[in-house]
Amino acid sequence: MKARVTIMLKDGVLDPQGEAIRHALAGLGHGGVDGVRQGKIIELDLTETDAEAAKAEVTRMCEGLLANTVIEKYSVELV
């Protein structure tokens, strides 16, 4: 079973990488972009076969290591 974790900065947290991307896009002539939020995707290959148990385990991974829950939000998708 595979899990995909999407991690983004929470609303209200400054995103300097996103701002740098927005600025670079404007410099390349893509001026219609008002804002950019940059994040990360982590894909995990799991040995767990029970979907509910797998999602619970990945959630524990996010809370313990993968996401900084003070400033980041995450979502877990089984694929």
N, CA, C, O and CB atoms as a CASP TS submission, in Angstrom:
PFRMAT TS
TARGET T0000
AUTHOR 0000-0000-0000
METHOD Language model
MODEL 1
PARENT N/A
ATOM      1  N   MET     1       0.848  -1.167   0.000  1.00  0.00           N
ATOM      2  CA  MET     1       0.000   0.000   0.000  1.00  0.00           C
ATOM      3  C   MET     1       0.899   1.237   0.000  1.00  0.00           C
ATOM      4  O   MET     1       1.957   1.245   0.628  1.00  0.00           O
ATOM      5  CB  MET     1      -0.968  -0.006   1.223  1.00  0.00           C
ATOM      6  N   LYS     2       0.471   2.265  -0.701  1.00  0.00           N
ATOM      7  CA  LYS     2       1.216   3.517  -0.755  1.00  0.00           C
ATOM      8  C   LYS     2       0.413   4.608  -0.051  1.00  0.00           C
ATOM      9  O   LYS     2      -0.818   4.619  -0.060  1.00  0.00           O
ATOM     10  CB  LYS     2       1.525   3.919  -2.227  1.00  0.00           C
ATOM     11  N   ALA     3       1.156   5.513   0.552  1.00  0.00           N
ATOM     12  CA  ALA     3       0.542   6.687   1.159  1.00  0.00           C
ATOM     13  C   ALA     3       1.239   7.923   0.607  1.00  0.00           C
ATOM     14  O   ALA     3       2.453   7.930   0.403  1.00  0.00           O
ATOM     15  CB  ALA     3       0.632   6.637   2.722  1.00  0.00           C
ATOM     16  N   ARG     4       0.460   8.955   0.373  1.00  0.00           N
ATOM     17  CA  ARG     4       1.001  10.226  -0.082  1.00  0.00           C
ATOM     18  C   ARG     4       0.656  11.279   0.967  1.00  0.00           C
ATOM     19  O   ARG     4      -0.510  11.488   1.303  1.00  0.00           O
ATOM     20  CB  ARG     4       0.439  10.619  -1.495  1.00  0.00           C
ATOM     21  N   VAL     5       1.695  11.932   1.474  1.00  0.00           N
ATOM     22  CA  VAL     5       1.528  12.983   2.474  1.00  0.00           C
ATOM     23  C   VAL     5       1.835  14.317   1.801  1.00  0.00           C
ATOM     24  O   VAL     5       2.909  14.496   1.226  1.00  0.00           O
ATOM     25  CB  VAL     5       2.457  12.744   3.723  1.00  0.00           C
ATOM     26  N   THR     6       0.897  15.243   1.875  1.00  0.00           N
ATOM     27  CA  THR     6       1.097  16.592   1.352  1.00  0.00           C
ATOM     28  C   THR     6       1.248  17.526   2.540  1.00  0.00           C
ATOM     29  O   THR     6       0.390  17.567   3.422  1.00  0.00           O
ATOM     30  CB  THR     6      -0.090  17.037   0.423  1.00  0.00           C
ATOM     31  N   ILE     7       2.349  18.278   2.560  1.00  0.00           N
ATOM     32  CA  ILE     7       2.653  19.164   3.680  1.00  0.00           C
ATOM     33  C   ILE     7       2.765  20.588   3.146  1.00  0.00           C
ATOM     34  O   ILE     7       3.497  20.855   2.193  1.00  0.00           O
ATOM     35  CB  ILE     7       3.971  18.729   4.409  1.00  0.00           C
ATOM     36  N   MET     8       2.029  21.492   3.776  1.00  0.00           N
ATOM     37  CA  MET     8       2.042  22.903   3.393  1.00  0.00           C
ATOM     38  C   MET     8       2.162  23.756   4.659  1.00  0.00           C
ATOM     39  O   MET     8       1.769  23.336   5.748  1.00  0.00           O
ATOM     40  CB  MET     8       0.753  23.281   2.584  1.00  0.00           C
ATOM     41  N   LEU     9       2.713  24.958   4.492  1.00  0.00           N
ATOM     42  CA  LEU     9       2.719  25.885   5.611  1.00  0.00           C
ATOM     43  C   LEU     9       1.278  26.292   5.932  1.00  0.00           C
ATOM     44  O   LEU     9       0.445  26.430   5.036  1.00  0.00           O
ATOM     45  CB  LEU     9       3.594  27.133   5.292  1.00  0.00           C
ATOM     46  N   LYS    10       1.007  26.476   7.204  1.00  0.00           N
ATOM     47  CA  LYS    10      -0.324  26.919   7.615  1.00  0.00           C
ATOM     48  C   LYS    10      -0.581  28.326   7.093  1.00  0.00           C
ATOM     49  O   LYS    10       0.349  29.096   6.853  1.00  0.00           O
ATOM     50  CB  LYS    10      -0.469  26.876   9.154  1.00  0.00           C
ATOM     51  N   ASP    11      -1.866  28.646   6.921  1.00  0.00           N
ATOM     52  CA  ASP    11      -2.249  29.998   6.523  1.00  0.00           C
ATOM     53  C   ASP    11      -1.729  30.976   7.567  1.00  0.00           C
ATOM     54  O   ASP    11      -1.813  30.716   8.767  1.00  0.00           O
ATOM     55  CB  ASP    11      -3.795  30.125   6.361  1.00  0.00           C
ATOM     56  N   GLY    12      -1.198  32.091   7.110  1.00  0.00           N
ATOM     57  CA  GLY    12      -0.678  33.104   8.020  1.00  0.00           C
ATOM     58  C   GLY    12       0.807  32.970   8.301  1.00  0.00           C
ATOM     59  O   GLY    12       1.417  33.899   8.830  1.00  0.00           O
ATOM     60  N   VAL    13       1.407  31.825   7.956  1.00  0.00           N
ATOM     61  CA  VAL    13       2.846  31.647   8.128  1.00  0.00           C
ATOM     62  C   VAL    13       3.523  32.144   6.858  1.00  0.00           C
ATOM     63  O   VAL    13       3.158  31.734   5.756  1.00  0.00           O
ATOM     64  CB  VAL    13       3.216  30.144   8.426  1.00  0.00           C
ATOM     65  N   LEU    14       4.510  33.028   7.008  1.00  0.00           N
ATOM     66  CA  LEU    14       5.217  33.562   5.854  1.00  0.00           C
ATOM     67  C   LEU    14       5.894  32.440   5.079  1.00  0.00           C
ATOM     68  O   LEU    14       6.427  31.500   5.669  1.00  0.00           O
ATOM     69  CB  LEU    14       6.248  34.608   6.290  1.00  0.00           C
ATOM     70  N   ASP    15       5.871  32.542   3.764  1.00  0.00           N
ATOM     71  CA  ASP    15       6.451  31.534   2.886  1.00  0.00           C
ATOM     72  C   ASP    15       7.479  32.203   1.970  1.00  0.00           C
ATOM     73  O   ASP    15       7.145  32.558   0.839  1.00  0.00           O
ATOM     74  CB  ASP    15       5.345  30.817   2.053  1.00  0.00           C
ATOM     75  N   PRO    16       8.724  32.383   2.433  1.00  0.00           N
ATOM     76  CA  PRO    16       9.725  33.071   1.611  1.00  0.00           C
ATOM     77  C   PRO    16      10.047  32.324   0.313  1.00  0.00           C
ATOM     78  O   PRO    16      10.337  32.963  -0.698  1.00  0.00           O
ATOM     79  CB  PRO    16      10.997  33.263   2.410  1.00  0.00           C
ATOM     80  N   GLN    17      10.002  30.996   0.318  1.00  0.00           N
ATOM     81  CA  GLN    17      10.249  30.247  -0.920  1.00  0.00           C
ATOM     82  C   GLN    17       9.127  30.486  -1.922  1.00  0.00           C
ATOM     83  O   GLN    17       9.378  30.664  -3.114  1.00  0.00           O
ATOM     84  CB  GLN    17      10.385  28.739  -0.628  1.00  0.00           C
ATOM     85  N   GLY    18       7.909  30.490  -1.441  1.00  0.00           N
ATOM     86  CA  GLY    18       6.777  30.782  -2.310  1.00  0.00           C
ATOM     87  C   GLY    18       6.878  32.176  -2.900  1.00  0.00           C
ATOM     88  O   GLY    18       6.590  32.374  -4.081  1.00  0.00           O
ATOM     89  N   GLU    19       7.284  33.142  -2.091  1.00  0.00           N
ATOM     90  CA  GLU    19       7.439  34.515  -2.562  1.00  0.00           C
ATOM     91  C   GLU    19       8.555  34.608  -3.601  1.00  0.00           C
ATOM     92  O   GLU    19       8.422  35.346  -4.577  1.00  0.00           O
ATOM     93  CB  GLU    19       7.728  35.458  -1.383  1.00  0.00           C
ATOM     94  N   ALA    20       9.652  33.872  -3.409  1.00  0.00           N
ATOM     95  CA  ALA    20      10.736  33.859  -4.385  1.00  0.00           C
ATOM     96  C   ALA    20      10.260  33.270  -5.716  1.00  0.00           C
ATOM     97  O   ALA    20      10.633  33.753  -6.785  1.00  0.00           O
ATOM     98  CB  ALA    20      11.935  33.058  -3.845  1.00  0.00           C
ATOM     99  N   ILE    21       9.432  32.221  -5.641  1.00  0.00           N
ATOM    100  CA  ILE    21       8.881  31.620  -6.859  1.00  0.00           C
ATOM    101  C   ILE    21       7.972  32.622  -7.565  1.00  0.00           C
ATOM    102  O   ILE    21       8.052  32.782  -8.783  1.00  0.00           O
ATOM    103  CB  ILE    21       8.101  30.319  -6.529  1.00  0.00           C
ATOM    104  N   ARG    22       7.106  33.300  -6.803  1.00  0.00           N
ATOM    105  CA  ARG    22       6.201  34.297  -7.386  1.00  0.00           C
ATOM    106  C   ARG    22       6.993  35.397  -8.078  1.00  0.00           C
ATOM    107  O   ARG    22       6.649  35.815  -9.184  1.00  0.00           O
ATOM    108  CB  ARG    22       5.288  34.902  -6.302  1.00  0.00           C
ATOM    109  N   HIS    23       8.052  35.864  -7.429  1.00  0.00           N
ATOM    110  CA  HIS    23       8.900  36.924  -7.992  1.00  0.00           C
ATOM    111  C   HIS    23       9.584  36.439  -9.280  1.00  0.00           C
ATOM    112  O   HIS    23       9.647  37.175 -10.264  1.00  0.00           O
ATOM    113  CB  HIS    23       9.966  37.375  -6.953  1.00  0.00           C
ATOM    114  N   ALA    24      10.093  35.202  -9.270  1.00  0.00           N
ATOM    115  CA  ALA    24      10.751  34.651 -10.459  1.00  0.00           C
ATOM    116  C   ALA    24       9.759  34.498 -11.610  1.00  0.00           C
ATOM    117  O   ALA    24      10.096  34.774 -12.762  1.00  0.00           O
ATOM    118  CB  ALA    24      11.397  33.292 -10.136  1.00  0.00           C
ATOM    119  N   LEU    25       8.539  34.059 -11.303  1.00  0.00           N
ATOM    120  CA  LEU    25       7.521  33.938 -12.345  1.00  0.00           C
ATOM    121  C   LEU    25       7.221  35.298 -12.968  1.00  0.00           C
ATOM    122  O   LEU    25       7.094  35.416 -14.187  1.00  0.00           O
ATOM    123  CB  LEU    25       6.235  33.322 -11.771  1.00  0.00           C
ATOM    124  N   ALA    26       7.108  36.319 -12.127  1.00  0.00           N
ATOM    125  CA  ALA    26       6.864  37.669 -12.639  1.00  0.00           C
ATOM    126  C   ALA    26       8.010  38.111 -13.535  1.00  0.00           C
ATOM    127  O   ALA    26       7.785  38.738 -14.570  1.00  0.00           O
ATOM    128  CB  ALA    26       6.679  38.667 -11.481  1.00  0.00           C
ATOM    129  N   GLY    27       9.240  37.787 -13.143  1.00  0.00           N
ATOM    130  CA  GLY    27      10.404  38.138 -13.952  1.00  0.00           C
ATOM    131  C   GLY    27      10.423  37.423 -15.295  1.00  0.00           C
ATOM    132  O   GLY    27      11.041  37.905 -16.245  1.00  0.00           O
ATOM    133  N   LEU    28       9.764  36.295 -15.383  1.00  0.00           N
ATOM    134  CA  LEU    28       9.683  35.541 -16.636  1.00  0.00           C
ATOM    135  C   LEU    28       8.443  35.909 -17.451  1.00  0.00           C
ATOM    136  O   LEU    28       8.143  35.273 -18.461  1.00  0.00           O
ATOM    137  CB  LEU    28       9.679  34.046 -16.344  1.00  0.00           C
ATOM    138  N   GLY    29       7.725  36.945 -17.003  1.00  0.00           N
ATOM    139  CA  GLY    29       6.581  37.420 -17.755  1.00  0.00           C
ATOM    140  C   GLY    29       5.243  36.846 -17.325  1.00  0.00           C
ATOM    141  O   GLY    29       4.236  37.061 -17.999  1.00  0.00           O
ATOM    142  N   HIS    30       5.214  36.120 -16.216  1.00  0.00           N
ATOM    143  CA  HIS    30       3.960  35.546 -15.714  1.00  0.00           C
ATOM    144  C   HIS    30       3.451  36.422 -14.567  1.00  0.00           C
ATOM    145  O   HIS    30       3.474  36.015 -13.406  1.00  0.00           O
ATOM    146  CB  HIS    30       4.163  34.058 -15.238  1.00  0.00           C
ATOM    147  N   GLY    31       2.994  37.617 -14.905  1.00  0.00           N
ATOM    148  CA  GLY    31       2.622  38.593 -13.900  1.00  0.00           C
ATOM    149  C   GLY    31       1.259  38.381 -13.278  1.00  0.00           C
ATOM    150  O   GLY    31       0.903  39.110 -12.353  1.00  0.00           O
ATOM    151  N   GLY    32       0.493  37.434 -13.733  1.00  0.00           N
ATOM    152  CA  GLY    32      -0.852  37.232 -13.229  1.00  0.00           C
ATOM    153  C   GLY    32      -0.923  36.365 -11.987  1.00  0.00           C
ATOM    154  O   GLY    32      -2.008  35.913 -11.623  1.00  0.00           O
ATOM    155  N   VAL    33       0.194  36.119 -11.330  1.00  0.00           N
ATOM    156  CA  VAL    33       0.213  35.271 -10.131  1.00  0.00           C
ATOM    157  C   VAL    33       0.271  36.173  -8.902  1.00  0.00           C
ATOM    158  O   VAL    33       1.253  36.886  -8.696  1.00  0.00           O
ATOM    159  CB  VAL    33       1.429  34.276 -10.154  1.00  0.00           C
ATOM    160  N   ASP    34      -0.782  36.140  -8.085  1.00  0.00           N
ATOM    161  CA  ASP    34      -0.841  36.985  -6.890  1.00  0.00           C
ATOM    162  C   ASP    34      -0.112  36.375  -5.698  1.00  0.00           C
ATOM    163  O   ASP    34       0.386  37.105  -4.841  1.00  0.00           O
ATOM    164  CB  ASP    34      -2.280  37.246  -6.518  1.00  0.00           C
ATOM    165  N   GLY    35      -0.043  35.054  -5.634  1.00  0.00           N
ATOM    166  CA  GLY    35       0.601  34.422  -4.488  1.00  0.00           C
ATOM    167  C   GLY    35       0.992  32.992  -4.803  1.00  0.00           C
ATOM    168  O   GLY    35       0.370  32.336  -5.637  1.00  0.00           O
ATOM    169  N   VAL    36       2.026  32.515  -4.130  1.00  0.00           N
ATOM    170  CA  VAL    36       2.500  31.141  -4.288  1.00  0.00           C
ATOM    171  C   VAL    36       2.757  30.572  -2.897  1.00  0.00           C
ATOM    172  O   VAL    36       3.389  31.223  -2.066  1.00  0.00           O
ATOM    173  CB  VAL    36       3.796  31.075  -5.178  1.00  0.00           C
ATOM    174  N   ARG    37       2.274  29.371  -2.645  1.00  0.00           N
ATOM    175  CA  ARG    37       2.588  28.637  -1.417  1.00  0.00           C
ATOM    176  C   ARG    37       3.341  27.384  -1.839  1.00  0.00           C
ATOM    177  O   ARG    37       2.841  26.601  -2.646  1.00  0.00           O
ATOM    178  CB  ARG    37       1.281  28.280  -0.585  1.00  0.00           C
ATOM    179  N   GLN    38       4.514  27.194  -1.313  1.00  0.00           N
ATOM    180  CA  GLN    38       5.360  26.067  -1.675  1.00  0.00           C
ATOM    181  C   GLN    38       5.264  25.019  -0.586  1.00  0.00           C
ATOM    182  O   GLN    38       5.251  25.355   0.598  1.00  0.00           O
ATOM    183  CB  GLN    38       6.828  26.510  -1.891  1.00  0.00           C
ATOM    184  N   GLY    39       5.196  23.757  -0.969  1.00  0.00           N
ATOM    185  CA  GLY    39       5.095  22.680   0.005  1.00  0.00           C
ATOM    186  C   GLY    39       5.914  21.486  -0.416  1.00  0.00           C
ATOM    187  O   GLY    39       6.816  21.591  -1.247  1.00  0.00           O
ATOM    188  N   LYS    40       5.590  20.347   0.166  1.00  0.00           N
ATOM    189  CA  LYS    40       6.301  19.124  -0.205  1.00  0.00           C
ATOM    190  C   LYS    40       5.335  17.949  -0.179  1.00  0.00           C
ATOM    191  O   LYS    40       4.329  17.954   0.530  1.00  0.00           O
ATOM    192  CB  LYS    40       7.500  18.866   0.744  1.00  0.00           C
ATOM    193  N   ILE    41       5.680  16.937  -0.981  1.00  0.00           N
ATOM    194  CA  ILE    41       4.924  15.690  -1.029  1.00  0.00           C
ATOM    195  C   ILE    41       5.878  14.560  -0.695  1.00  0.00           C
ATOM    196  O   ILE    41       6.978  14.478  -1.242  1.00  0.00           O
ATOM    197  CB  ILE    41       4.252  15.472  -2.428  1.00  0.00           C
ATOM    198  N   ILE    42       5.451  13.695   0.204  1.00  0.00           N
ATOM    199  CA  ILE    42       6.235  12.525   0.593  1.00  0.00           C
ATOM    200  C   ILE    42       5.397  11.298   0.270  1.00  0.00           C
ATOM    201  O   ILE    42       4.248  11.195   0.698  1.00  0.00           O
ATOM    202  CB  ILE    42       6.635  12.567   2.121  1.00  0.00           C
ATOM    203  N   GLU    43       5.972  10.366  -0.487  1.00  0.00           N
ATOM    204  CA  GLU    43       5.284   9.109  -0.792  1.00  0.00           C
ATOM    205  C   GLU    43       5.949   7.985  -0.017  1.00  0.00           C
ATOM    206  O   GLU    43       7.172   7.852  -0.021  1.00  0.00           O
ATOM    207  CB  GLU    43       5.299   8.811  -2.321  1.00  0.00           C
ATOM    208  N   LEU    44       5.137   7.184   0.641  1.00  0.00           N
ATOM    209  CA  LEU    44       5.618   6.085   1.466  1.00  0.00           C
ATOM    210  C   LEU    44       5.087   4.764   0.934  1.00  0.00           C
ATOM    211  O   LEU    44       3.900   4.653   0.625  1.00  0.00           O
ATOM    212  CB  LEU    44       5.202   6.281   2.933  1.00  0.00           C
ATOM    213  N   ASP    45       5.947   3.766   0.825  1.00  0.00           N
ATOM    214  CA  ASP    45       5.535   2.395   0.514  1.00  0.00           C
ATOM    215  C   ASP    45       5.381   1.678   1.852  1.00  0.00           C
ATOM    216  O   ASP    45       6.342   1.546   2.610  1.00  0.00           O
ATOM    217  CB  ASP    45       6.582   1.655  -0.435  1.00  0.00           C
ATOM    218  N   LEU    46       4.180   1.222   2.130  1.00  0.00           N
ATOM    219  CA  LEU    46       3.872   0.628   3.427  1.00  0.00           C
ATOM    220  C   LEU    46       3.654  -0.879   3.298  1.00  0.00           C
ATOM    221  O   LEU    46       3.179  -1.361   2.270  1.00  0.00           O
ATOM    222  CB  LEU    46       2.631   1.293   4.038  1.00  0.00           C
ATOM    223  N   THR    47       4.004  -1.607   4.345  1.00  0.00           N
ATOM    224  CA  THR    47       3.723  -3.040   4.374  1.00  0.00           C
ATOM    225  C   THR    47       2.333  -3.321   4.928  1.00  0.00           C
ATOM    226  O   THR    47       1.786  -4.405   4.726  1.00  0.00           O
ATOM    227  CB  THR    47       4.773  -3.769   5.205  1.00  0.00           C
ATOM    228  N   GLU    48       1.764  -2.347   5.623  1.00  0.00           N
ATOM    229  CA  GLU    48       0.420  -2.497   6.207  1.00  0.00           C
ATOM    230  C   GLU    48      -0.604  -2.719   5.094  1.00  0.00           C
ATOM    231  O   GLU    48      -0.546  -2.047   4.064  1.00  0.00           O
ATOM    232  CB  GLU    48       0.037  -1.242   7.058  1.00  0.00           C
ATOM    233  N   THR    49      -1.534  -3.644   5.286  1.00  0.00           N
ATOM    234  CA  THR    49      -2.565  -3.923   4.285  1.00  0.00           C
ATOM    235  C   THR    49      -3.940  -3.381   4.675  1.00  0.00           C
ATOM    236  O   THR    49      -4.825  -3.265   3.827  1.00  0.00           O
ATOM    237  CB  THR    49      -2.660  -5.411   4.055  1.00  0.00           C
ATOM    238  N   ASP    50      -4.117  -3.053   5.941  1.00  0.00           N
ATOM    239  CA  ASP    50      -5.388  -2.492   6.406  1.00  0.00           C
ATOM    240  C   ASP    50      -5.342  -0.970   6.237  1.00  0.00           C
ATOM    241  O   ASP    50      -4.475  -0.308   6.807  1.00  0.00           O
ATOM    242  CB  ASP    50      -5.667  -2.884   7.903  1.00  0.00           C
ATOM    243  N   ALA    51      -6.272  -0.420   5.457  1.00  0.00           N
ATOM    244  CA  ALA    51      -6.252   1.004   5.128  1.00  0.00           C
ATOM    245  C   ALA    51      -6.357   1.885   6.370  1.00  0.00           C
ATOM    246  O   ALA    51      -5.626   2.868   6.493  1.00  0.00           O
ATOM    247  CB  ALA    51      -7.383   1.330   4.173  1.00  0.00           C
ATOM    248  N   GLU    52      -7.243   1.548   7.275  1.00  0.00           N
ATOM    249  CA  GLU    52      -7.435   2.361   8.477  1.00  0.00           C
ATOM    250  C   GLU    52      -6.175   2.366   9.346  1.00  0.00           C
ATOM    251  O   GLU    52      -5.772   3.414   9.851  1.00  0.00           O
ATOM    252  CB  GLU    52      -8.633   1.841   9.287  1.00  0.00           C
ATOM    253  N   ALA    53      -5.561   1.210   9.519  1.00  0.00           N
ATOM    254  CA  ALA    53      -4.328   1.113  10.305  1.00  0.00           C
ATOM    255  C   ALA    53      -3.183   1.853   9.617  1.00  0.00           C
ATOM    256  O   ALA    53      -2.369   2.499  10.277  1.00  0.00           O
ATOM    257  CB  ALA    53      -3.947  -0.362  10.526  1.00  0.00           C
ATOM    258  N   ALA    54      -3.126   1.756   8.292  1.00  0.00           N
ATOM    259  CA  ALA    54      -2.074   2.449   7.544  1.00  0.00           C
ATOM    260  C   ALA    54      -2.195   3.955   7.699  1.00  0.00           C
ATOM    261  O   ALA    54      -1.202   4.645   7.930  1.00  0.00           O
ATOM    262  CB  ALA    54      -2.129   2.071   6.062  1.00  0.00           C
ATOM    263  N   LYS    55      -3.410   4.462   7.572  1.00  0.00           N
ATOM    264  CA  LYS    55      -3.614   5.907   7.696  1.00  0.00           C
ATOM    265  C   LYS    55      -3.271   6.382   9.110  1.00  0.00           C
ATOM    266  O   LYS    55      -2.682   7.449   9.281  1.00  0.00           O
ATOM    267  CB  LYS    55      -5.071   6.279   7.348  1.00  0.00           C
ATOM    268  N   ALA    56      -3.635   5.601  10.107  1.00  0.00           N
ATOM    269  CA  ALA    56      -3.310   5.957  11.497  1.00  0.00           C
ATOM    270  C   ALA    56      -1.793   5.980  11.715  1.00  0.00           C
ATOM    271  O   ALA    56      -1.272   6.867  12.391  1.00  0.00           O
ATOM    272  CB  ALA    56      -3.972   4.960  12.478  1.00  0.00           C
ATOM    273  N   GLU    57      -1.096   5.009  11.144  1.00  0.00           N
ATOM    274  CA  GLU    57       0.360   4.949  11.289  1.00  0.00           C
ATOM    275  C   GLU    57       1.034   6.133  10.596  1.00  0.00           C
ATOM    276  O   GLU    57       1.955   6.736  11.148  1.00  0.00           O
ATOM    277  CB  GLU    57       0.898   3.631  10.717  1.00  0.00           C
ATOM    278  N   VAL    58       0.580   6.460   9.399  1.00  0.00           N
ATOM    279  CA  VAL    58       1.159   7.600   8.673  1.00  0.00           C
ATOM    280  C   VAL    58       0.858   8.903   9.419  1.00  0.00           C
ATOM    281  O   VAL    58       1.701   9.799   9.459  1.00  0.00           O
ATOM    282  CB  VAL    58       0.603   7.669   7.218  1.00  0.00           C
ATOM    283  N   THR    59      -0.316   9.014  10.000  1.00  0.00           N
ATOM    284  CA  THR    59      -0.635  10.200  10.807  1.00  0.00           C
ATOM    285  C   THR    59       0.334  10.322  11.971  1.00  0.00           C
ATOM    286  O   THR    59       0.795  11.423  12.272  1.00  0.00           O
ATOM    287  CB  THR    59      -2.087  10.135  11.328  1.00  0.00           C
ATOM    288  N   ARG    60       0.654   9.214  12.633  1.00  0.00           N
ATOM    289  CA  ARG    60       1.635   9.246  13.726  1.00  0.00           C
ATOM    290  C   ARG    60       3.014   9.659  13.202  1.00  0.00           C
ATOM    291  O   ARG    60       3.743  10.385  13.878  1.00  0.00           O
ATOM    292  CB  ARG    60       1.721   7.863  14.418  1.00  0.00           C
ATOM    293  N   MET    61       3.366   9.200  12.005  1.00  0.00           N
ATOM    294  CA  MET    61       4.642   9.598  11.391  1.00  0.00           C
ATOM    295  C   MET    61       4.673  11.108  11.154  1.00  0.00           C
ATOM    296  O   MET    61       5.686  11.761  11.405  1.00  0.00           O
ATOM    297  CB  MET    61       4.865   8.843  10.056  1.00  0.00           C
ATOM    298  N   CYS    62       3.572  11.648  10.675  1.00  0.00           N
ATOM    299  CA  CYS    62       3.499  13.094  10.421  1.00  0.00           C
ATOM    300  C   CYS    62       3.636  13.881  11.712  1.00  0.00           C
ATOM    301  O   CYS    62       4.381  14.858  11.783  1.00  0.00           O
ATOM    302  CB  CYS    62       2.179  13.455   9.726  1.00  0.00           C
ATOM    303  N   GLU    63       2.908  13.444  12.734  1.00  0.00           N
ATOM    304  CA  GLU    63       2.937  14.145  14.013  1.00  0.00           C
ATOM    305  C   GLU    63       4.311  14.060  14.681  1.00  0.00           C
ATOM    306  O   GLU    63       4.720  14.984  15.385  1.00  0.00           O
ATOM    307  CB  GLU    63       1.874  13.576  14.941  1.00  0.00           C
ATOM    308  N   GLY    64       5.023  12.949  14.460  1.00  0.00           N
ATOM    309  CA  GLY    64       6.294  12.745  15.142  1.00  0.00           C
ATOM    310  C   GLY    64       7.515  13.219  14.388  1.00  0.00           C
ATOM    311  O   GLY    64       8.531  13.541  15.005  1.00  0.00           O
ATOM    312  N   LEU    65       7.443  13.272  13.036  1.00  0.00           N
ATOM    313  CA  LEU    65       8.652  13.572  12.273  1.00  0.00           C
ATOM    314  C   LEU    65       8.409  14.350  10.988  1.00  0.00           C
ATOM    315  O   LEU    65       9.077  15.354  10.739  1.00  0.00           O
ATOM    316  CB  LEU    65       9.349  12.309  11.944  1.00  0.00           C
ATOM    317  N   LEU    66       7.473  13.905  10.179  1.00  0.00           N
ATOM    318  CA  LEU    66       7.387  14.410   8.813  1.00  0.00           C
ATOM    319  C   LEU    66       6.936  15.861   8.706  1.00  0.00           C
ATOM    320  O   LEU    66       7.376  16.575   7.805  1.00  0.00           O
ATOM    321  CB  LEU    66       6.459  13.559   8.035  1.00  0.00           C
ATOM    322  N   ALA    67       6.079  16.305   9.596  1.00  0.00           N
ATOM    323  CA  ALA    67       5.567  17.676   9.544  1.00  0.00           C
ATOM    324  C   ALA    67       5.882  18.405  10.839  1.00  0.00           C
ATOM    325  O   ALA    67       5.830  17.827  11.925  1.00  0.00           O
ATOM    326  CB  ALA    67       4.049  17.684   9.285  1.00  0.00           C
ATOM    327  N   ASN    68       6.206  19.669  10.706  1.00  0.00           N
ATOM    328  CA  ASN    68       6.354  20.539  11.878  1.00  0.00           C
ATOM    329  C   ASN    68       4.972  21.120  12.140  1.00  0.00           C
ATOM    330  O   ASN    68       4.602  22.138  11.555  1.00  0.00           O
ATOM    331  CB  ASN    68       7.449  21.685  11.651  1.00  0.00           C
ATOM    332  N   THR    69       4.213  20.482  13.010  1.00  0.00           N
ATOM    333  CA  THR    69       2.799  20.827  13.183  1.00  0.00           C
ATOM    334  C   THR    69       2.569  22.190  13.814  1.00  0.00           C
ATOM    335  O   THR    69       1.429  22.646  13.895  1.00  0.00           O
ATOM    336  CB  THR    69       2.132  19.789  14.017  1.00  0.00           C
ATOM    337  N   VAL    70       3.616  22.838  14.255  1.00  0.00           N
ATOM    338  CA  VAL    70       3.470  24.207  14.760  1.00  0.00           C
ATOM    339  C   VAL    70       3.193  25.157  13.598  1.00  0.00           C
ATOM    340  O   VAL    70       2.373  26.068  13.715  1.00  0.00           O
ATOM    341  CB  VAL    70       4.743  24.651  15.535  1.00  0.00           C
ATOM    342  N   ILE    71       3.879  24.940  12.479  1.00  0.00           N
ATOM    343  CA  ILE    71       3.750  25.858  11.344  1.00  0.00           C
ATOM    344  C   ILE    71       3.244  25.200  10.070  1.00  0.00           C
ATOM    345  O   ILE    71       2.977  25.887   9.083  1.00  0.00           O
ATOM    346  CB  ILE    71       5.067  26.495  11.069  1.00  0.00           C
ATOM    347  N   GLU    72       3.107  23.868  10.078  1.00  0.00           N
ATOM    348  CA  GLU    72       2.690  23.160   8.860  1.00  0.00           C
ATOM    349  C   GLU    72       1.412  22.374   9.087  1.00  0.00           C
ATOM    350  O   GLU    72       1.133  21.915  10.194  1.00  0.00           O
ATOM    351  CB  GLU    72       3.796  22.221   8.383  1.00  0.00           C
ATOM    352  N   LYS    73       0.644  22.227   8.024  1.00  0.00           N
ATOM    353  CA  LYS    73      -0.524  21.344   8.016  1.00  0.00           C
ATOM    354  C   LYS    73      -0.220  20.218   7.032  1.00  0.00           C
ATOM    355  O   LYS    73       0.605  20.374   6.131  1.00  0.00           O
ATOM    356  CB  LYS    73      -1.854  22.123   7.620  1.00  0.00           C
ATOM    357  N   TYR    74      -0.887  19.092   7.210  1.00  0.00           N
ATOM    358  CA  TYR    74      -0.624  17.971   6.334  1.00  0.00           C
ATOM    359  C   TYR    74      -1.917  17.231   6.033  1.00  0.00           C
ATOM    360  O   TYR    74      -2.899  17.326   6.770  1.00  0.00           O
ATOM    361  CB  TYR    74       0.406  17.027   6.958  1.00  0.00           C
ATOM    362  N   SER    75      -1.893  16.495   4.935  1.00  0.00           N
ATOM    363  CA  SER    75      -3.003  15.602   4.606  1.00  0.00           C
ATOM    364  C   SER    75      -2.407  14.265   4.180  1.00  0.00           C
ATOM    365  O   SER    75      -1.324  14.206   3.596  1.00  0.00           O
ATOM    366  CB  SER    75      -3.923  16.208   3.475  1.00  0.00           C
ATOM    367  N   VAL    76      -3.135  13.196   4.483  1.00  0.00           N
ATOM    368  CA  VAL    76      -2.689  11.843   4.167  1.00  0.00           C
ATOM    369  C   VAL    76      -3.680  11.239   3.186  1.00  0.00           C
ATOM    370  O   VAL    76      -4.892  11.278   3.399  1.00  0.00           O
ATOM    371  CB  VAL    76      -2.562  10.964   5.455  1.00  0.00           C
ATOM    372  N   GLU    77      -3.143  10.680   2.106  1.00  0.00           N
ATOM    373  CA  GLU    77      -3.967  10.030   1.086  1.00  0.00           C
ATOM    374  C   GLU    77      -3.376   8.656   0.822  1.00  0.00           C
ATOM    375  O   GLU    77      -2.173   8.529   0.593  1.00  0.00           O
ATOM    376  CB  GLU    77      -4.039  10.881  -0.234  1.00  0.00           C
ATOM    377  N   LEU    78      -4.204   7.641   0.853  1.00  0.00           N
ATOM    378  CA  LEU    78      -3.756   6.297   0.482  1.00  0.00           C
ATOM    379  C   LEU    78      -3.980   6.123  -1.006  1.00  0.00           C
ATOM    380  O   LEU    78      -5.073   6.369  -1.515  1.00  0.00           O
ATOM    381  CB  LEU    78      -4.508   5.190   1.297  1.00  0.00           C
ATOM    382  N   VAL    79      -2.940   5.698  -1.696  1.00  0.00           N
ATOM    383  CA  VAL    79      -3.023   5.571  -3.165  1.00  0.00           C
ATOM    384  C   VAL    79      -2.683   4.157  -3.602  1.00  0.00           C
ATOM    385  O   VAL    79      -2.700   3.859  -4.796  1.00  0.00           O
ATOM    386  CB  VAL    79      -2.076   6.574  -3.858  1.00  0.00           C
TER
END
